[in-house]
Amino acid sequence: MSWLDHLRWRSSAHNTGGVTFPVGVDLGTGLRAHIYSHEVDTSSGTVSCWSYITDGLMSREQREIVFTLRCKPHERPDEFPRDPLYLFQSIYELAGEGRVVSVGGVTQFDGRNLFGRHLAYIQAEPFPNVAVPAHALAAILVTEDEVRAVQEFGILRPMSRLGFASRCRPETWWTTFTS
């Protein structure tokens, strides 16, 4: 039994706060995003999340990307942040220039970054009731120190530390946004 089998996933109500999930967003020039609202039960309790999934990056030789963001306790599912959508547009443009990412890769931002962090990439895990494309990458937020750790030691060390901090073994694939 894999570590993922120990988690029980369930989808939130399809119509939440006046929004029907998944939400499809046209980002222009052949790129779309689908946003899901779902929950996961972990050893430390239920985690409510939004998962943002690209559709159209493969046309630029870039694997599709899943970005899962943990909801704060006071946030309603229909209050999902829009910043990941701008991220997907940037990745699409970079992929058009031949700058693609894969497992173990990082994206470092100059100036304005996503929630004050950079990105690292791991293999995306399938979620029940969430359409995760085969071979998709999961993008996770990392600090400057974690970027250096990925570059020096590889992706497994920071991922195991994130898994330990979130009590999800061997790793966590969602990001907690703190302002």
N, C-alpha and C positions, 0 to 999 in steps of 0.2 A: 504494500500500500504506500503510495507516495505521500509526501507531506501535504500536498494539496487536497488529498482525499480526507484529511482530518478537519477541513473547514467545510462549513455548510453555508452555501450561498443561496440567497433568495432575491428575487427582483422586487422592487418597491411597486406600489400600485401604478398601473399604466397611466392614469390621469392623476397628477399630483399638483395641487395648487394652481389648477387651471392650465397646466402644461401636460401634454401627452408625450410620454417617453416611449421609444427614443425620439429625441429631437434631431431632425435633419437640418443642417445649415449649409447653404451653398456659399463657398468661399471664393468662387470665381475661377475662371480659366481651367475648368475640369476638376477642381478640388472640392470635396465635400467633407463634412465632419458629422458624426453621429454622436449624440450625447445620451448616455444612459444614467439613470438613477438606480442604485442598488445598495444592498447591505451585505456585510459579511460578519459571521460570528467567529470571534477569535477567543483564545483562552482568557483574554482580559475584557471581553464584552463585545457587543455589536458595534461595527464600524459602518457608518453611512458614507457612501462615496458617489461621486460622479465619475464616469469613464468617458473620455473623449476619444473617438476613434476616427482616423483619417480614412478617406476613400478617394484615391486618385494619385497617390505618391508613386505607385508602381509604374505609372506612365512616364516617370522620370528616373526609373531604375532605383528608386528608394523604397525600401520595405515600408509597409504601412505602420503607423505609430499609434500606440495606445498610451494615453496619459490619464492616470487615475488619481483623483484628488479627494482627500478625505473632507467631508463636510464638518463644519463646526457644529456643536450641539444646538445653537440657536438658529442655524440657517435652514431655510425651507428648500426642498428639492428644486423648486422653480427659480431659485436665486443663484444658479450656477454662474461662476465667473466666466467672463468672455476672453480673458487673456490667453488661454490655451489656443483659441481660434486664431489669434494673431501669430502665435508661435508656429502653428501649422502652415500659415501662409509664408512665413519666413523660411521654413524648412523646404517648402515646395520650390521657392525661388532659388535657394542654395543648391537643391538637387538638380535644378535646371542648368546650373553652372558646373555640374559634375561633382559637387561636394556632398557626398552621401555619408551616412553613419551606419554602423552595424553594432552587434553585441560587443560590449566592452568599450565602445567609443564614448566620447564626451563632446558636448557643445558648450563652449565658453562664450559668455556674452561680454561685450564691452558696453559701458554705459548702462542703458536700460536693459535689465534682465527680467526673467520670469520669477516673480515673487521674491526677488533678491537673491536668486540662486542660479546655478548652472544646471546642465542636464547630463546624466549618464544613461546608458542604454543596456537593457538586459532583454532576454527572450521573453515575450509576452506569454502569460498563462491564459488558458481559456477560462471564461466565466460562464456558468449556466445563465441562460436568458440574456446574455450580452454577446452580440455577434463580433467576436474577435477573429480577424482574418488569420489564416494559417501563415506562419512564419513572420508575424508582426513583431515589432520591437515595442518594449515598454520603456517609456521615458520617465525617469525619476529625477526629482530635484536633489541636487547635492551642493554642498558648500565648497568654497575655494580649497580648503584642506582636503576634502573628499576627492576633489578633482585631482589634486596632487597624488593622493593615495592610489587612485585608479591608474594614473600614469606611471607610478612607480611599482605598484604591486599587482595591478590588474583589478578587475571589477569585483572579484569574490570577497576580498577583505572588507571593503566598504559595505557591500550588500549584507554580509553576515553581521556587521555592527548595527546596521539599520534593522535587520531582523531581530536582533537581541533587544534593541531599544523598543521595538513595537510588540515584542513577545509573539512574533510570528516567525516560525522557523521553516526553512533556513533563511528566508528573506522576506521583506515586505515589498509589495509592488504598488502600493499607494503612497501618496505624498500628503503630509499634513502641512497645510498652509498656516503660517502664523504671521500676523502683521506686527 
